[in-house]
Amino acid sequence: MVASELMPGSVFAGHLIERRLGSGGMGTVYLAKHPTLPMRVALKVVGADRDDPEYAALFRREARLAAGLDHPNIVDVKDFGEEDGRLWMSMRYVPGGDLAALIRAHRSGVEPGRAVRIVTEAARALDYAHEHHVVHRDVKPANIFVTPGDGGADRVLVGDFGIARRTDPAATQTETGVRAFTESYAPPEQRTGGRVDRRADVYALAVTCYELLTGRLPAAMIADREPLPESVGAVLAKATKDDPDERYESCGELAAALAGAVRAEPKRGFGTRGRVAAAAGVAVALVGAAVFLSVRADSGSGALSEPTGAAGVSPRCYFTTEAPSGAGYHVVLPTTNDGGRRCILSYVDSHPGGPNAQRAAPIEGVRALQDALRRCYQRELSDADGFYGTATGLAVLYAQDLHGIDKDGVFGPQTSGAMRWPRYRDAGGEFESCVAVGPP
């Protein structure tokens, strides 16, 4: 049996493995030495236990599509094949990192001129793909790479065409029935299973641009309001219209409009003062909610590690339950100690027993919530694992806004019922997809 993880120093399909770079929806990626060329490559490998034929078809299609695209702003495929029953693909290694890492390093947004240059380079790659009848369908910061170029300028490359689709009349649409996308960046027609064309990539690139400029995703539909100057907000609002016919016709058209808007704005138009004030206001709201909940849950109980209600049942989601989700799958949900989902989590649970209590062990219910926020909503959380800090509260606010429910940053039954949760295989525990489970 082939080990699921390739170890440094091992050889796979002739490639000498140096280290693991990361994992994504289409496999695990390793830094490796090419078998014959004096170069390092990013080697993507499908897990040995992944025998889903639709998944394998999606992987092979990614390799074929990407291998047919030859552009300086697209991560090129060197080779692909199968080894010991495992599909693999070797690609150009981009040493710099992706835009997701760049955004994490610039919490208030990158310099506008740099953001425009990055979007313009990515637009060139996407327009080239569209000219060759390929729509990416998963444009997001994690799939756009930045590496130092000549003179220190950013060199931008678009990669991971794992769910790309051909749009020419001769292309088959029956290679796989898999529907996959990253919800935060997908336009309405893609989320509802409608027809998708190049304008879906225009939408996703605009959301990515917003995140580059502000350091965060838009809470809902982009509007021309602070923290962006009006002219820049108007460009992104047009690019993210619900109706594809009202968007820009190409990514290059979006990039050109953005460049013009940024040039017309004084630098002070991109100030962070309003963003800091808004973030501070949210933090105050979270702390205020925590104080109220602390009094309600802990009144008369001292510094209990787990406040309890009638009959010894906790009103807080300190536990988890594995709930069936179709044959062979399950989801992990935050619950009370009797398995009920009518419970809450809030800022007070960064310190069980109250905000002044001694820091205790991580809370399993918070861990399950954080797992859902990371996997299903692509939230980057700086809070410690199992502790409901400000970052977790802000991520809950994001999910609440996305689902159109009461926005208070407190996780409760309404949020639990509206959210999507990671679904895992019973055998092996691998993450499979995100699903809604409905109200408790």
Phi, psi and omega in degrees: 000137181278133179296145182288334181247129177275129184269148174305135182095344178280163180242130179227124181051037179083353181268131176275117184283128178260312178193165178276131179264329181160178180232149177219187183296340184250009177142185178256140184248134181237150168275127185215159174270133180296143183300325186236335183264147180281070183204158173264148178227161170266116185257112179266129185230132175279139181301147182296333182269005182264090184253016179292118183297327178294320179297315179297320179296321179296319180295313180298322181293321177302315181298316181293316181296311182294323180295336180273001180251121182239097183211142182296345179254017177239133177295115186274146178271127179276318185192163173205161182179203181222137182222122179053040178079007181244129178284144179215160179209131177254135184229165174303134176273125179255107189286343187289309185131177182256174181293332178300318178292322179297319179294320178298328181279347180230077188297336179262007179102150179279166179301132187306318179298321178293320179299318179297317180297318180295314180296321180297317179294318178296323179297322178299318179295315183291320178296323176298314179299318180296322178297335178259023172064034177237125173255130185294308177073003175213046178288126180194167183304324182291345180252010176239124188250145180234127179224150180299132178249199180297134178070015179085357180288152178293134168255125188249132178227138176261132180227187177057075175268037187299328180241022178297159180219141175283146182240003179286155185301332183277352185284141176276145177252014185245016180297324180203148177264009183292130172251117182218140176190170176258112194303321185296338184248354186275138178286166183305319183295330179282321180294332182261007177080019180277185181289135183241133175227196186303335183288344171292322176290327175300314179301309184295323178293324178294319177296319177299319179297317178303316181293323176298318185282332187245343183084006181209163175281153173294140182293327178213213178297136182296134175234157182279079180219167175307140022269007179259147172303154186303317183294321179290317177300324180295321178298312182290329177296318178296320182291341183245027174299146177298323180274117181303330181293342181266357179273174172296149183284340181212163176292326177296323177295318175299313182297320180294318178295320179296315180300318179295319180294319181292319179299328183280350184259136171291153182303328183295342178294344180256022182300157183259002186301314180296322180294318180297318180297318180295317179297320179297321179297319177296317180299319178298319179298319179296316180295320179298317178297322181296317180298315180298314182292326179299316179294317183293320186274328191250000183304124178079004184252358183070220182252056179297143177288338177215101178302139182236155178251208182298146177059023176074012180269128183287133174280002183245150187273066183273355184238177177225155177227137173271114181254134179301144179219072184086168183295120176086009182226161176208161172239154179251120186241143173292134182217175171280180181287354174252012177087005180278151181257001179272078185210174184228160170221144181204188181305328181301337183274010166282343176220087184309135181097358179125157184296342180260359182283158179295141181300128183252194181289157177303149182263126183297322179297322177292322178301316180296319178296314179297323178299318179294319181295325179285311187283319188261345181233004176053039178272134174267117186251126178269352179293153175297148181301123177088007180236127186273083179266192183298320180298319178294317178299319178295323178293322176296318176303317179300312181296320179298317179295319181299323183265002175069036179246177183305128184258102179225359180075005179254127178279123179215191184303321181296315179293319179301319181286333182274330186291160170263145186235146178297134177253132184241152174288138176297320180268105178102333176076018181287142175294135183243314181190184175245136184224155172271142181247353178086174184289156179289000000 
